[in-house]
Amino acid sequence: MEFKQLDLKPQGNWFQRKIWTPHGKRTLIYMLAGAVLSLIFSYITGDIEKLTLGENIYSLSIGAFFGFLITNSPCARGKC
């Protein structure tokens, strides 16, 4: 009876397995781009000096959410 050799490769830590994948990198890039575009939009539509820190953080988080949604929606992953 012959047995095949089982080659086990180290999987790395949780961050490398879950976040630092090609899809994870693309998601982070889109979230950053969405946040920056949202901040630029806030600057164009209103005076950014008059906006409070809370409003700026809200704008950044909405932009990051849209970046996350673009890369992780079912249609973006080919499951429509």
mmCIF file of the C-alpha atoms, coordinates in Angstrom:
data_MODEL
# 
_entry.id   MODEL 
# 
loop_
_atom_site.group_PDB 
_atom_site.id 
_atom_site.type_symbol 
_atom_site.label_atom_id 
_atom_site.label_alt_id 
_atom_site.label_comp_id 
_atom_site.label_asym_id 
_atom_site.label_entity_id 
_atom_site.label_seq_id 
_atom_site.pdbx_PDB_ins_code 
_atom_site.Cartn_x 
_atom_site.Cartn_y 
_atom_site.Cartn_z 
_atom_site.occupancy 
_atom_site.B_iso_or_equiv 
_atom_site.pdbx_formal_charge 
_atom_site.auth_seq_id 
_atom_site.auth_comp_id 
_atom_site.auth_asym_id 
_atom_site.auth_atom_id 
_atom_site.pdbx_PDB_model_num 
ATOM 1  C CA . MET A 1 1  ? 0.000   0.000  0.000  1.00 0.00 ? 1  MET A CA 1 
ATOM 2  C CA . GLU A 1 2  ? 1.390   3.400  -0.995 1.00 0.00 ? 2  GLU A CA 1 
ATOM 3  C CA . PHE A 1 3  ? 0.730   6.696  0.696  1.00 0.00 ? 3  PHE A CA 1 
ATOM 4  C CA . LYS A 1 4  ? 1.142   10.115 -0.848 1.00 0.00 ? 4  LYS A CA 1 
ATOM 5  C CA . GLN A 1 5  ? 3.320   12.634 0.888  1.00 0.00 ? 5  GLN A CA 1 
ATOM 6  C CA . LEU A 1 6  ? 1.210   15.391 2.406  1.00 0.00 ? 6  LEU A CA 1 
ATOM 7  C CA . ASP A 1 7  ? 2.806   18.809 1.926  1.00 0.00 ? 7  ASP A CA 1 
ATOM 8  C CA . LEU A 1 8  ? 1.608   21.298 4.501  1.00 0.00 ? 8  LEU A CA 1 
ATOM 9  C CA . LYS A 1 9  ? 2.461   24.918 3.893  1.00 0.00 ? 9  LYS A CA 1 
ATOM 10 C CA . PRO A 1 10 ? 2.405   27.498 6.664  1.00 0.00 ? 10 PRO A CA 1 
ATOM 11 C CA . GLN A 1 11 ? -0.725  29.583 6.333  1.00 0.00 ? 11 GLN A CA 1 
ATOM 12 C CA . GLY A 1 12 ? 0.506   32.663 8.126  1.00 0.00 ? 12 GLY A CA 1 
ATOM 13 C CA . ASN A 1 13 ? -1.391  34.643 10.696 1.00 0.00 ? 13 ASN A CA 1 
ATOM 14 C CA . TRP A 1 14 ? -5.045  35.744 10.548 1.00 0.00 ? 14 TRP A CA 1 
ATOM 15 C CA . PHE A 1 15 ? -4.219  39.110 8.963  1.00 0.00 ? 15 PHE A CA 1 
ATOM 16 C CA . GLN A 1 16 ? -2.347  37.479 6.077  1.00 0.00 ? 16 GLN A CA 1 
ATOM 17 C CA . ARG A 1 17 ? -5.080  34.894 5.469  1.00 0.00 ? 17 ARG A CA 1 
ATOM 18 C CA . LYS A 1 18 ? -8.104  37.216 5.664  1.00 0.00 ? 18 LYS A CA 1 
ATOM 19 C CA . ILE A 1 19 ? -7.048  40.811 4.941  1.00 0.00 ? 19 ILE A CA 1 
ATOM 20 C CA . TRP A 1 20 ? -3.809  40.705 2.960  1.00 0.00 ? 20 TRP A CA 1 
ATOM 21 C CA . THR A 1 21 ? -5.326  38.789 0.045  1.00 0.00 ? 21 THR A CA 1 
ATOM 22 C CA . PRO A 1 22 ? -5.716  40.338 -3.432 1.00 0.00 ? 22 PRO A CA 1 
ATOM 23 C CA . HIS A 1 23 ? -9.417  40.945 -2.734 1.00 0.00 ? 23 HIS A CA 1 
ATOM 24 C CA . GLY A 1 24 ? -8.643  42.422 0.684  1.00 0.00 ? 24 GLY A CA 1 
ATOM 25 C CA . LYS A 1 25 ? -6.056  44.787 -0.797 1.00 0.00 ? 25 LYS A CA 1 
ATOM 26 C CA . ARG A 1 26 ? -8.518  45.911 -3.479 1.00 0.00 ? 26 ARG A CA 1 
ATOM 27 C CA . THR A 1 27 ? -11.188 46.494 -0.813 1.00 0.00 ? 27 THR A CA 1 
ATOM 28 C CA . LEU A 1 28 ? -8.824  48.645 1.259  1.00 0.00 ? 28 LEU A CA 1 
ATOM 29 C CA . ILE A 1 29 ? -7.820  50.672 -1.819 1.00 0.00 ? 29 ILE A CA 1 
ATOM 30 C CA . TYR A 1 30 ? -11.458 51.281 -2.777 1.00 0.00 ? 30 TYR A CA 1 
ATOM 31 C CA . MET A 1 31 ? -12.348 52.244 0.793  1.00 0.00 ? 31 MET A CA 1 
ATOM 32 C CA . LEU A 1 32 ? -9.479  54.740 0.908  1.00 0.00 ? 32 LEU A CA 1 
ATOM 33 C CA . ALA A 1 33 ? -10.443 56.152 -2.499 1.00 0.00 ? 33 ALA A CA 1 
ATOM 34 C CA . GLY A 1 34 ? -14.084 56.460 -1.442 1.00 0.00 ? 34 GLY A CA 1 
ATOM 35 C CA . ALA A 1 35 ? -13.107 58.286 1.743  1.00 0.00 ? 35 ALA A CA 1 
ATOM 36 C CA . VAL A 1 36 ? -10.849 60.711 -0.127 1.00 0.00 ? 36 VAL A CA 1 
ATOM 37 C CA . LEU A 1 37 ? -13.479 61.376 -2.806 1.00 0.00 ? 37 LEU A CA 1 
ATOM 38 C CA . SER A 1 38 ? -16.082 61.982 -0.127 1.00 0.00 ? 38 SER A CA 1 
ATOM 39 C CA . LEU A 1 39 ? -13.806 64.484 1.605  1.00 0.00 ? 39 LEU A CA 1 
ATOM 40 C CA . ILE A 1 40 ? -13.153 66.245 -1.728 1.00 0.00 ? 40 ILE A CA 1 
ATOM 41 C CA . PHE A 1 41 ? -16.897 66.354 -2.392 1.00 0.00 ? 41 PHE A CA 1 
ATOM 42 C CA . SER A 1 42 ? -17.452 67.896 1.061  1.00 0.00 ? 42 SER A CA 1 
ATOM 43 C CA . TYR A 1 43 ? -14.771 70.474 0.317  1.00 0.00 ? 43 TYR A CA 1 
ATOM 44 C CA . ILE A 1 44 ? -16.328 71.400 -3.055 1.00 0.00 ? 44 ILE A CA 1 
ATOM 45 C CA . THR A 1 45 ? -19.935 71.603 -1.832 1.00 0.00 ? 45 THR A CA 1 
ATOM 46 C CA . GLY A 1 46 ? -19.257 73.429 1.409  1.00 0.00 ? 46 GLY A CA 1 
ATOM 47 C CA . ASP A 1 47 ? -16.572 75.285 3.238  1.00 0.00 ? 47 ASP A CA 1 
ATOM 48 C CA . ILE A 1 48 ? -14.475 72.593 4.919  1.00 0.00 ? 48 ILE A CA 1 
ATOM 49 C CA . GLU A 1 49 ? -13.272 74.968 7.636  1.00 0.00 ? 49 GLU A CA 1 
ATOM 50 C CA . LYS A 1 50 ? -16.869 75.443 8.796  1.00 0.00 ? 50 LYS A CA 1 
ATOM 51 C CA . LEU A 1 51 ? -17.473 71.705 8.959  1.00 0.00 ? 51 LEU A CA 1 
ATOM 52 C CA . THR A 1 52 ? -16.922 70.132 12.349 1.00 0.00 ? 52 THR A CA 1 
ATOM 53 C CA . LEU A 1 53 ? -14.679 67.160 13.000 1.00 0.00 ? 53 LEU A CA 1 
ATOM 54 C CA . GLY A 1 54 ? -17.724 64.941 13.463 1.00 0.00 ? 54 GLY A CA 1 
ATOM 55 C CA . GLU A 1 55 ? -19.120 65.921 10.072 1.00 0.00 ? 55 GLU A CA 1 
ATOM 56 C CA . ASN A 1 56 ? -15.765 65.249 8.412  1.00 0.00 ? 56 ASN A CA 1 
ATOM 57 C CA . ILE A 1 57 ? -15.491 61.826 10.056 1.00 0.00 ? 57 ILE A CA 1 
ATOM 58 C CA . TYR A 1 58 ? -19.076 61.043 9.007  1.00 0.00 ? 58 TYR A CA 1 
ATOM 59 C CA . SER A 1 59 ? -18.260 62.012 5.430  1.00 0.00 ? 59 SER A CA 1 
ATOM 60 C CA . LEU A 1 60 ? -15.108 59.866 5.438  1.00 0.00 ? 60 LEU A CA 1 
ATOM 61 C CA . SER A 1 61 ? -16.971 56.885 6.859  1.00 0.00 ? 61 SER A CA 1 
ATOM 62 C CA . ILE A 1 62 ? -19.767 57.147 4.262  1.00 0.00 ? 62 ILE A CA 1 
ATOM 63 C CA . GLY A 1 63 ? -17.166 57.234 1.474  1.00 0.00 ? 63 GLY A CA 1 
ATOM 64 C CA . ALA A 1 64 ? -15.321 54.257 2.934  1.00 0.00 ? 64 ALA A CA 1 
ATOM 65 C CA . PHE A 1 65 ? -18.603 52.353 3.216  1.00 0.00 ? 65 PHE A CA 1 
ATOM 66 C CA . PHE A 1 66 ? -19.348 52.950 -0.465 1.00 0.00 ? 66 PHE A CA 1 
ATOM 67 C CA . GLY A 1 67 ? -15.861 51.719 -1.356 1.00 0.00 ? 67 GLY A CA 1 
ATOM 68 C CA . PHE A 1 68 ? -16.487 48.607 0.718  1.00 0.00 ? 68 PHE A CA 1 
ATOM 69 C CA . LEU A 1 69 ? -19.885 48.121 -0.907 1.00 0.00 ? 69 LEU A CA 1 
ATOM 70 C CA . ILE A 1 70 ? -18.457 48.422 -4.419 1.00 0.00 ? 70 ILE A CA 1 
ATOM 71 C CA . THR A 1 71 ? -15.986 45.584 -3.887 1.00 0.00 ? 71 THR A CA 1 
ATOM 72 C CA . ASN A 1 72 ? -18.071 43.288 -1.674 1.00 0.00 ? 72 ASN A CA 1 
ATOM 73 C CA . SER A 1 73 ? -21.597 43.452 -3.096 1.00 0.00 ? 73 SER A CA 1 
ATOM 74 C CA . PRO A 1 74 ? -22.961 40.236 -4.642 1.00 0.00 ? 74 PRO A CA 1 
ATOM 75 C CA . CYS A 1 75 ? -22.885 41.773 -8.135 1.00 0.00 ? 75 CYS A CA 1 
ATOM 76 C CA . ALA A 1 76 ? -19.245 42.788 -7.711 1.00 0.00 ? 76 ALA A CA 1 
ATOM 77 C CA . ARG A 1 77 ? -18.368 39.192 -6.834 1.00 0.00 ? 77 ARG A CA 1 
ATOM 78 C CA . GLY A 1 78 ? -20.224 37.763 -9.855 1.00 0.00 ? 78 GLY A CA 1 
ATOM 79 C CA . LYS A 1 79 ? -23.194 36.293 -7.968 1.00 0.00 ? 79 LYS A CA 1 
ATOM 80 C CA . CYS A 1 80 ? -26.040 38.321 -9.504 1.00 0.00 ? 80 CYS A CA 1 
# 
